[in-house]
């Protein structure tokens, strides 16, 4: 095979030479080493590094410009020993691996082709620049031509936008928004932009002008007094609304017909809430009204050339009127530009489809380790349990009511008054060690929230925690500070038996002056990866100190590469509304497409009703519309990587709502635990094969353009496709089924794909479809993830195509699986004769001979079942 590939390469090289007008070398000086090619012109140096046959690293620098270096926090893959060749001729330079071709042109731009010579991606000189001394605007920028493609990733945003093509996006960490500079295309490539400063993607080139400000008189909110004088309480920010609402309007007449993309710039300095709204002819393009307002907002709308549109822009509570920018339909570029930097620096990752691209990207930046099995169960969380007694009473009550769960969470204000963690207030929590032990006896684990924002003089001095200037955030960029920060948490939490940490506020939003210094230089150069280094401190510290306990941490922010540090991110302090609920689905799907497979959200929203600063609803426990919103959100949570309820000033236990809600919640919690064999086996694919546990339809069907914009359906694992109701009182749902045959999970009805169909979606259900040729293992109902049972695992085979599945087992807690201590059970089905084969796969963790495994084999769509006991030797039978 290698010999054949080389023959093909030599033929390609020969063709290039024959097509050249002369045998001259490339017009610029070229230096070649083992894994790099350096191209030098009078003004620019281009360094091309062949990291792997599918991964290319590009750096561009101006000649004579002073350099500064920053540690590489993200990439971990050293250049690999792969076959590659270089061919020069007068107007271009070709670098060829088995997977990708890099064509450097005489104008300094680079084109990337697949192994067949088809263009994947090409740089363009328009909007590409290096301005290291710029005082205004971004300093480095690289633009690429956009083709017939859809683009995903970039992190988590509350815009509801699924496809980022041509859309302006500000990559800046914030509560509810997560910046990850990695983008995946349906054409078979990804771009990782290697710059840690504030970054714009597709920075808009046009602006809408407005006239004078308008003023209206708005009703004033009552000032909410923080409970018990807790100044950090979110309620402290529920201040009176500004009377001056910054309302402006104008008429906009587009010159082109097509989809326009918009970006609103608003001021957030000192601003916690206030409406930001951009409407065009009455349609909301941007609409934010929650606490924690970011600085920029994206939206898009199809407009017709020559038609006049009324544009209204409201920017309540801001210190500036704000501005509205846009890109026209013919923008057709993908542009990364950053506020800091003295060189263009990016990676191109090639793959046949989004799944391969993300797998290659994780090869570059790290794979996600397995969580303890309990992390895939249900998380009982609220803001907050106020003392040790209250937490334990609710834990016991959950067990008494037989509501399955594995984890309970202690949110903030467990610390002494006037401080900010991580220290227990012994008046409220007289014996946290005993509390943890009591939870352990209930087969429960405890997670506790901790900020990298420390306000505790005693702890700061004890652990020598230097902070970033003008803030209370520890300087996590200092390796010694990282170690001492972990030591502080371990002493106060892990040594008492706490299992995991909720790393809140890791953006960090409290560093308001980006000019201050950190241990490695100005904060503005490294502001986006702060969360990455916080999770690194926790992962490396805990793995070293407790090597047989898997790390699970929850964090509000993330960055490229964070998947390797045992962390899950959540979507921040979102508000309970139908609009923001629907936005969570697209936010989570783009987050996972940015290469980080684990993500979650506050089921029910953080701000839930009028008592929790959400005027939309009165009491959450009796308001019928809120309970229905909570229901649909709960159904989405069931099929999210981490299944966790939460809410501000709320008692979130499921029995506190209507009987109808409790019955629905029990049904879906039970389903989550019945699916645990499937979920845990799919999690093994996440770790072993870099799969996604939650993905958009385009992940598996990138060539089907019908999937490109779908943002209310997802794949949960490889075989289950779930759709979610996002409107009040909706009892049917239009579901798109891609090509192939599909089974309705609830009815086992088989339907043909490549169609949009209307499906029943009653209050207590959501549409679920299984693709033909799938095998779904399901266990019995249990109370916690590792509960032992003698009942058989049901192996549901969905016929129509051949199928195979790998059922995975390990000790559920340790990292021994990394050393081969696991077991796989291989199940295959042949459609031609309805035969099933069961055989032992890799690993010997399970003694099948000494402990035969009962399996109930079911052929879905028929009445045929077959029970077997697997004893380690192959089994074959026919339905």
Secondary structure, DSSP 8 states (H G I E B T S, - for coil): -HHHHHHHHHHHHHHHHHHSSS----SSEEEE-SSEEEEE-SSEEEEEEEEETTEEEEEEEETT---------S----------EEEEETTEEEEE-SSEEEEEETTS-EEEEETTS-EEEEEEEEEEEE-TT-SSS-SEEEEEE--S--EEEEEE-TT-----TT--EEE--BTTBEEEEEEEETTSEEEEE---S-EEES---EEE---S-B------------GGG-TT-GGGG-----S---EEEEEEE-SS-EEEEEEEE---TT-----EEEEETTEEEEEE-SSS--SEEEEEEEE-TT-EEEEEEEETT-SS--EEEEE-TT--EEEEEESS-SEEEEEEEE-SSHHHHHHHHHHHH-------GGGGSEEE--B---SHHHHHHHHHHHHHTT---SEEEE-S--S-TT-BSSS--TTT-TTHHHHHHHHHHTT-EEEEEEESB-B-HHHHHHTT--B-TTSSBB-TTSHHHHHHHHHHHHHHTGGGT--EEEEE--S-TT---TTSEETTEEGGGS-TTHHHHHHHHHHHHHHHHSTTS---EEES---TTGGGGSEEEE--S-B-SHHHHHHHHHHHHHHHHTT---EE--BT-SB-SGGGT-TT-S-TTT-HHHHHHHHHHHHHHHTSSSEEB--BT----GGGS-HHHHHHHHHHHHHHHHTHHHHHHHHHHHHHH---SEE-GGGT-TT-GGGTT--SEEEETTTEEEE---STT--EEEEEE-SSEEEETTT--EEESSEEEEEE--TT---EEEESSEEEEE----SSTT----S-EEEEEE-SS-EEEEEEE--SSSSGGGGT--EEEEEEEETTTTEEEEEE-S--SS-TTTS-EEEEEEEETSS-EEEEEE-SS-EEEE-
